[in-house]
Amino acid sequence: MWVYILIGIIVLIAIAVAIVFYIRNTKLEDLNNKYHRLEDIKALPFQDELFKVKDLNLHGEAKELYSVWQKGWQSSYNESVDESKTLLEDAKLDLTKFKFSDSNEKVKQADNTMDSVEAKYEQLSGEINELLQANEKAMIARADAEKIHREAKRDVLASSYQFGEAEGPLEELIDSFEPEINEYDLMKNAGNYVSANKHIEEVHSDLVTLKENMDDIPVLIREVQKDLPAQFQEIRFGCRDLKADGYDLDHVRVENKLSTLKGKLNLVEPLISRLDLDEARKILDDINNNVDDILELIELEVKAKIKVDEDQPLVTDELFNARNSNYTLRTEIHYLKDQYYINDTDIHSIQKFEHEIESLVDIYDEIVTEMSKTNARYSEVENRITHIKEQIIEINDEQEQIQGHLIDLRDDAEEARENAYYIQDKKENIYRKLVGSNLPDIPERFVILKNDLDIDLRNIEQYFSKRPLNVQYIKDKVNQTMVELNKFEQESFELLRDAELTELMIQYGNRYRRDDHDFDAEAREAERMFQESRYKRSLEIIKSALEKVESGAAVKIENEYDEK
């Protein structure tokens, strides 16, 4: 037995050894890959990147940058490569001793070191390329700056009349850019590329702004000398015409405002001649905003007059209609109040509306009179007329509602009377149908229901003779009686239905009475209930008995009855 155990132990040891050697071989293969990576790092073409700078003037800033890049790479390269190589060799030695943990740690350190040298390569290469791209961009900016400078100088010479008194300062400003452009060349020749690039970028930006300002100067001058004065004059003449047409524009204070704006406008041209264009634009924007405000106030008055012209006929018609409607209502109420009960609220409303209408008519006449005599501030007139329009339309709406209520009084009274006649006829027809049926007796409840209806109808008839007639009360009373009539009709229908169905089912069930004593007994009970006027209970008994002897017979009889 121990032999087998020994063999098993040997096999397990052999497997463990095989696994350990497999792991070591795998890690040795990974380690070889790290060596290959180290070789790739040694082959990084940094000198080729650095060689790109050789074409520059290696003086000043360029020389300093070249030295920094070269020293930075050599320092990082030498230290990192040597350290990585040592770490990899130590890791390999640890693997031969099966110290996997130590080997892994050293491989990780070597990876970090190689990562740092690769990052350094990317950083320095990026800085080199960034400088070269900046140089190319600066050269383009320099050429464009020289072009803009040349075109600006030519434009001033060719079109000096467009710039007015700004011509001289403009020429001096343009000339001041020439040494600035040449300064770029001097800085570049001295190897100060970073400073040169920044300098020419600023010069180019200033020249672009100069060109934009040169394009603006004729526009600004035209606005100062022609456009705004013409607009001032147009506003002044326009206001005179509007005043002649009856507009009151004193609140706009056109002359005072235009005088103030003209004084501000006189400040702008000297600013343009000194090339203080930002301040000139600021003042012109303020002037234009004030002009817009003046025009807005004038436009408000013009629109107000249009609105007044539109509303005047409407307000006139509404006032006329309100006055006529109020008179009609007062006359109609005077005539109707003896015949029908009219709510005191409606009477007081009509009286109140009479005074309000006359007050609005007086105000409206006053407005029309003032407009015909003097110039009008139509914005205020519009507000007053709008107020009158809103009030008079509201009054007319309420008077229409009262008018409708008065018309409804007659119609509702007539409708209530017709409904009372209908209830009387319907009640009698229902009762005649009950009396004319073959019922042994009419239940007392139906006699009571009929008597209640008779009493209600007599009360209604008596109330119709009262004056003034409260139409709402009589309507409610008739409607309530109508509900009682419907109840009387429904219960009468159900009574007759139960009675007739009971008779039909008893007749149908007679065929079973001789042979089925139980059925006969139940049929006799149903007949007894029928004679006692308990028709609903009688139907329930015979229906149940019939279903016992012939399933579905009672339902069939009931369905055939309802389909008639």
Secondary structure, DSSP 4 states (H G I P E B T S, - for coil): -HHHHHHHHHHHHHHHHHHHHHHHHHHHHHHHHHHHHHHHHHT--HHHHHHGGGGS--SHHHHHHHHHHHHHHHHHHHHHHHHHHHHHHHHHHHHHTT-HHHHHHHHHHHHHHHHHHHHHHHHHHHHHHHHHHHHHHHHHHHHHHHHHHHHHHHHHHH-GGGGGGGHHHHHHHHHHHHHHHHHHHHHHHTT-HHHHHHHHHHHHHHHHHHHHHHHHHHHHHHIIIIIHHHHHHHHHHHHHHHHHTTB--GGG-HHHHHHHHHHHHTTHHHHHHTT-HHHHHHHHHHHHHHHHHHHHHHHHHHHHHHHHHHHHHHHHHHHHHHHHHHHHHHHHHHHHTTTB---HHHHHHHHHHHHHHHHHHHHHHHHHHHHHHS-B-HHHHHHHHHHHHHHHHHHHHHHHHHHHHHHHHHHHHHHHHHHHHHHHHHHHHHHHHHHHS--S---HHHHHHHHHHHHHHHHHHHHHTSSSB-HHHHHHHHHHHHHHHHHHHHHHHHHHHHHHHHHHHHHHHHHHHTT-HHHHHHHHHHHHHHHTT-HHHHHHHHHHHHHHHSTTHHHHHHHHHHH-
